[in-house]
Amino acid sequence: MISKFIKNKELRLVATSQAVQLLGALGFTKVLTVYLDKEAYGFYALIMSSVTLVSMLPFTALNEGAARYLSVYEEKGILAQRLINIPILYGIIYLIYIAIGAISYPFMYGDWQKLLLTVLVLTFSEILKNTVFKFENNRRNRSFVAYSKTFEYAVKIGVTFLITQWLDLSITKVLLLLILIDISIVVVEYLTRREDYRFASVSASNLRSTAKDLLNFSWPIIIWSVFGWFQNMGNRWIIDFLMNSESVAEFSLMSSISLLPSTAITGIFGAFLLPIIYQKSNNDKHYAWKIIKIVIPLQIALFFILIVGFYWFGADIVILLSSNKYTNAAWMLPYMMFGSCLFALAQVSTYEIFALKATKNLLISTVIPGISSLLIGYFLVKYFGLKGAMMNFILTYSLYFGLTLLIVTIFHRKHNSK
């Protein structure tokens, strides 16, 4: 089975995409942490956490619904009728955030007010870019994703580095660069698939039907996205409130470094397997579980190596991936790596639930850790500082892992008994 996967061209392209994303994200982080001071990098981390929150509510969740229904639409021969309605639907929903931004503008201050319009544009461009990546990956156009991500990170790193040589690097310049990259990828995907984006298919009835399909699948994900954001990003804002931007920068960097390897490994499995699982599960309801039993032992072996490596070489990894001004926080890495590995294992275990369109079962396992992350995290950071934030990170993902595993096991037994 393993040798068959290794020889698979699709798997190689997916692995390339994830490797580019991992190395590219690390390289981009390296440039930013070297050329931005800690306060500026901390502010950038807060901006990107805001972008992530809006993207998740509800667009990332709706993209999961789109991914699940693309194969269904293709089988029914209505893909060209429905595809264009998805970004149109997203644009209509995003008008709500534009209105919120306009109302909030007079009450903002400093850099937040100055950058509001840029952040709003960046957020929507990120939503569109991630949507076209989801479309192409689930249509198994792996080469487009691989080439696009290579372009994305090459330009991010290359142009940002050139800016540092010729001009002063600022957050505004970084955000504008990200917007231009996103728009470029979206335009290329549209030109590649323009025969499927039929604007004549945009209608109230098609919008309603598409929205109904996506919402029926995604509404539980929309709810838990809020609490998932608390799990991933809540610590940054608690640290900013109780401590300072420099501490946000230190924690955000350690969090990013610890999450990137585990999510990249899981991303390879997910990007390659989920489109296949969705297609196969239309006829074989047990296919997803067969895959889960193969993938999780591989994850465990890889994650064990990662945790040991981060334990012995934490400070060296920080210097390699960022700047020596962050080595004082390197002690957190192996512990946070352990938490991120639990999170990644839990994600793969949910493949069967996603394939069988039973996502509402996962609400509890995301809501409870999200609430815990905020309530317990506040007191841990208040009394223990960054050590408390690290403890909260591990506690949150351990709780998520335990609850998810329990729910997945119960669901599988019920499904198997039918």
N, C-alpha and C positions, 0 to 999 in steps of 0.2 A: 504493500500500500504506500509506504513512504517513498520507495524508489519511483513508483508511478507518479506521485505528486511532484517529485524533484524534476522529472523529465517533462512535466506539463508546462507548456508555454505560458498559459494564463497565470499559473502560480508564479512563474519567474517574473512576469510583468508586475503582478501584485506585490511580490517581495521587493522588486525594484522601487515601486511607488512608495512603499512603506519605509524602505531604507533611505530614499531621497528625502522623505518627509522627516524622518528622525534626524539624519545628519544635517539637513537643511535647517530645521528648527534649532538644533544645537549651534550650528554655525551662525545663524542670525542672532541668537541669544548672546553668543560670544561677542559679536560686533557691538551689540547694544550695551552690554555690561562693561565692555572696555571703554567705550567712548561716551557713554552717559554716566553722570554721577549717580550715586545711590538714590538720591531723592527723585531725580528725573525718571530713573528706571522703575522706582516704586509707583510713581504716578502713571507711567505707561502700563504697568501691570494692572492697576485699578481700571484704567480705560478699557483694556482688553477684557477684563472680567465683566464690565458693563456690556460690551459688545456681545460677549458670550451669553449673558443673561437674556438680552433681547432676541438673539438668534434662537435660543432655546424656546422662547415663548412667542409663538408656538412653532416656529419654522423648522427647527431641527426635528421636533416631534412629528410634524406633518411630513417631513422628508422620509421618515421611517414608513409612514403609510404609503407614500408615493412609491417607495422602493418595493413594498410588498405587492402593490397593485399593478406595477408595470408589466409583470409577466401575465397577469390576468387580462389587462387591456390588450396585450399582444395576442393572446389566445383568442380573444373575442373580436380581434380586428378593428378595435376602436382607439388604438394608441394615438394616431394623428388627430383624432377628434378630441382627445382629453389632454394631451401633453401641454399644449399652449395655455390651457386654462389654469395650470398649476402656478407658473410664475405670475400670471395676471391676478390670481387669487391672493398670492403673497403680497403683491403690490397694494391691493385693496386693504388688506389687513394692516400693512405697514403705515398706512395713513393715520392710524390710531397713534402710533409712536411719534409721527411728525407733529400731530396735534398736541401730544403730551410735551414734546420738546418746546413747541412754541409757547405753551402756557407756562412752562417751567423757566424759560429763559430769563425773565426779569428777576427771578428769585435766586438765580445762580450767581457765582462770584468767581473772580480770578480766571485761571486757566480753563476751568470747566465751562464757563460762559463763552470764553474765546474760542474753544474748540468744539462747541456743541454741534454746529452745522457739519463740520468735518467728521465727527464721530457718527452722526446720523447717516451720512452718505456712506461711510466705511461699513457701518453695520449692515446696510441693505446690500452693498456690493459683496460682502462676505456671505450673506444669505444666498444670493444668486449664485456665487461661485460654488458654494457647498452643495447647492441644489443640482447644478449641472454635473458636478463630480458624482453625486448620488445617482443621477440618471444614467450617466455613461458607465459607471461601475456595475450597476444592476442590469444594464443591457449587455454587460460583459465586453465592453469596449475598453479593455485594460490598457491598450497602448495610448489612448487619448489621455487617460488619467496619469499614466507614467510620464509621458512627455510634458503634460501641463504642469505637473508638480516639479519636474526638473526645471522648467522655465521659471516657475514661480519662485523657487528658492534660489536659483542662480541669480535672478534679477534682484531679489531681496538683499542677498548678501553682497553681490557685486556693486550695485548702485549705492547701497548704504555705505559701503566701504569707500567708494569714490567721493561721496558727499563728505565723509570725515577728512578726506585729503584736501579738498578744495574749499569746503565751507564748514561752518559750525553745525554739528548734528543737533537737530531739535526734534521733539516729539511731533510737531506739525509736519515736518518734512517726511518723517517716517510714515505717518498716517496717510499722507497724500500719495506716497509711493505704493502703499498697500492697496489703495483705491484703484490706481492705474493698473496694477497687476490683475486685480480681480476683474475689472472691466474687460481687459484684454482676453482673459480666459473665457469669459461669458460670450463675448462677441465671436471668438473663434468657434466655440461649441455651437452657437446659433447658425453660423455660416455652414458648418459641417452637417447640421441636422435640419436645415431650413425646410426641407420637404415635409418634416414631421411637425414643424411649428406652423400650423395653418391658422392664420389670424381669422380666417372666415369661420373657424370652429368656435370662436369666442362668442358665447351667448349666455343669457341668464340661466337657461336650463342646463347647459353643460357645466357652468360654474357651480350650480347647485348640486348636480350629480357628483362632480369631482370632489367638492367640499364634503359631501355626505360620506363618500368612500373613505377619504383621508381622515375625517374626524371619527368615524366609527372605529377605525383601527387605532388612531393616535390619541384620543382624548385622555386615556390613562397616562400616556407618556407626557402629555402637556402638563398634567397635574404634578407628576413626579419630577418634571424638569425643574420646577422651582426648588424643590427639596434637593434634587441632584446638584443644582447650582450651589446651594448652601453647603453641601458636602465638599465641593471642589473649590469654591471661591469665598465662602463665608469667612474663613480665617483671615484672609487678606484685609477685609473691611473691619473685622474686630481688632486686628493689630493696628490698622490705621487709626481707629477711634481711641484705642487705649495706649498706643505707643507712638510710632512715627513712621514716616515714609521710608526711611532707611531700613527699618525692621521689616516693613512690607516687602522691600526689594530682596532682602536676605531670605525671607521665608518663601516668597514667590519663586525665586530662583531654585532653591532646594526642592520645592514642590514640583517645578517643571522638570528638573533633571531626574527626579525619582519617578515621575509618571511617564516620561517619554519612552524609555525602553520597554516597559511592560505594555503600554498601550500600542506601541509599534508592533510588538510581537502579536498581540491580540488583534491588531488591525489587519495584519497579513491574513490571519485565519478568517476574520470576519469579512474582509473585502473580497477574498477569494471564495469562501464557502457559502456565505449567506445568499447571494443570488442563485447559486445552485440548489441550496436547501429550499429556498422559496419555490423554485420551479419543481423540484422533485416532490415536495410536500403536497403539491396539488393532487398527487396520485398516491403517494406513500406517506401516510401519517406518522410513521415511525422512523423516517429517514434522518430527521434532525438528531434524534437520540443516538443513533449509530455513530454519527459524526462527533457528537459531544464526547462519547467514550474514547474516541481516538485522540481528540485534541487536548483534553485536560491533562492527561499524563505527560504529554510533550511540554505543555506550559509549565507544569510543576518542575520538571527537570531544568528547563531554561531559566526559570525564576530563581531556583536555588543557586545556580551559578552567578546570576546577577547580584543577589544579596551578598554572597561571599565576596565578590569583587568590589562592591561598594563599601563593604566593611573594611577591607584591607587598603583600598586605594582611594578613599573618599576625598581627601584633600587634593590629591593629584588630579582626580577627575574634575573637581571644581576649577582648578587652575587651567586645565586643558580646555574646558568648555566655557569658561567665563573669564574671571580675573582674580588675581591673588587677593584683592580687597574683599573677597567673599569667603576666604578659607576659614574665617572664624565661625562660620555657620555649617561647615562641612560635617561636623559631628552628627547632624540630623539625618544625613543621607541614608545609611543602611536601615535605620528604623522606618523612615518614610518609604523606602524601597519595599520593605516588607508589607506595609499597608497598601501600596499601589498594586502589588502583586495579588493580594487578596481581592482587590477591586476588579482586576482583570480576569481572574478566575471566575468570579461571580458573573461577569458579563457573558462569558462563553457558555456558562451553564444555562443561560436563558434562551438559547437558540430555539429550543423546541417550543417554548411559549410564544415567541415571536412568529415562528413558522405556522403555528396553529391559530394565530390571531387572537390570543388570549392574554393580551398585555395588561388587562386590568388586574390580573393576579399579582402583578409586581408592585402595585401601589404601596403596600405596607412596607416592603423592604427598602423603599426609597424615602418615603415620608418620615418614618421613625428616625433613621440616621440623620436626615436633614434637620429635623427639629433638635435632635440631640447635639448636632454639630454647633448650632447656634447657642442653645441654652448652656450646655456644659462647656462649650468652647469659650464663652464669655468669661466664665469664672476661672477656667484654666489659664487663659491668657492674662487675666487681671492679676492672678497670684503667682504665676510661674513664668510669665513673659513668653519668649520664643519656645522655651521648653514645653510650656503648656500648649502652645499651638501645635507643636510636633506630637504631643500626647493626644490631642484632640483629633489630629489627622489619622493616627493609627486607630484610635477608638472608633471613629466614624466608619472607616472602611472595614474594620473587623465586624462591627455590628451589621453593616450592609452585607458582607460576605455570609455571615451566619444566617440572617433572615432570608436572603436570596436562596441559599442552598436548601433551607427548610421548605420554602415555598415551591421551588423547582422539584424537589423530591416528592412532595405531596401531589403536585400537579401530574407528574409522570406516572405515579402509581394509579391515580384516578383515570388517567387517559389510557393506561395499559389494561385496566380492568374492564374497559368498555368493549 
